[in-house]
Amino acid sequence: MSQGAPRELLEEKYDAVLQIDEGFEAEYRSFLSPKIYLYVDGSNKSGGRGIQLIQERLGALQRVIMQQRLSARGIAPQVLTPWQVQVRDVSTPSSRGLAILGLMVPTLLIMALMVCSTAPSIDTSAGERERMSIETLLQQPFSGWQIIVAKVIAVTSIGWSGALFSLVVLTLSFSLLPLAEIGVQFSAGVSALIAMGLLLLPLALLVAVLQILLALRSQSFKDAQIQLSILQGLPVTLLLVVNLSNIELDSPAWQMTPLIGQQQWLSLLMAGESISVPLALAGSMVTLSLVGLCILVGARALSRESLLGAT
């Protein structure tokens, strides 16, 4: 094969070109190390898998031949293998099942929280503007932040109640399912369920105020529905990406991050494990601080004249 042949083949449709040296057979029979050339195109990113597969196959074949040569000379191949690494999974079906529940249940609770608070948040913002009832509300002797707080409390009560109802239904469902047959034991007690409900409250406040702010800036009732529908999918997508990645979420910084912190605490409680109370309180305070900031932003938005111009 000429020197330019590998380049031409790589430019056509091949990911890699394997060339055997001319004296390969003679050197191989003489127990020497003949050369094998693997031509690749480093700029071709799509050929990486094929190149890796060739290297793995050549490496496996090389190890087999090496063991055969050692055996032919009366040397045990184990001499070149000082140890063998064998991975043994000590997890039980119960622990694996609880890990799945710890991932699934918090995501379902957060989804229920957002879905249940979507309709009232739209109705108390974009809906009032289209019904022309927000003008009457703004004429009352209340400041902007008081109106926003009242709306947030109303929306939160519905969203949080929906999440608590979902938690109760899921707990009752687990008691009816034959989890013991697959070795899974649901170990979350009443105290853990109460703690889960309390941990959801700051997140319910944050979700409510964010949905109200987004609905206030929308142009119409239908526009608010579209925007909040998109908002519902973002947290769930974020949680799935974070859980499926190799990111370590045990650090205090992640524990105090809204949404991610609540998801981690709920997962631990579902698995029957304990959580750090100081970190949970600190994370809840961070979430409540964001709620207060959003309330101030919403109070300022109520003072805009453009708020009354529903289209």
Secondary structure as GFF3:
##gff-version 3
##sequence-region A 1 311
A	DSSP	alpha_helix	5	12	.	.	.	ID=ss1
A	DSSP	beta_strand	16	20	.	.	.	ID=ss2
A	DSSP	alpha_helix	24	29	.	.	.	ID=ss3
A	DSSP	beta_strand	36	40	.	.	.	ID=ss4
A	DSSP	three_ten_helix	45	47	.	.	.	ID=ss5
A	DSSP	alpha_helix	48	72	.	.	.	ID=ss6
A	DSSP	three_ten_helix	77	80	.	.	.	ID=ss7
A	DSSP	alpha_helix	93	122	.	.	.	ID=ss8
A	DSSP	pi_helix	123	127	.	.	.	ID=ss9
A	DSSP	alpha_helix	128	130	.	.	.	ID=ss10
A	DSSP	alpha_helix	134	138	.	.	.	ID=ss11
A	DSSP	alpha_helix	144	176	.	.	.	ID=ss12
A	DSSP	three_ten_helix	179	182	.	.	.	ID=ss13
A	DSSP	alpha_helix	190	216	.	.	.	ID=ss14
A	DSSP	alpha_helix	221	244	.	.	.	ID=ss15
A	DSSP	alpha_helix	252	255	.	.	.	ID=ss16
A	DSSP	alpha_helix	260	270	.	.	.	ID=ss17
A	DSSP	alpha_helix	277	302	.	.	.	ID=ss18
A	DSSP	three_ten_helix	305	308	.	.	.	ID=ss19
###
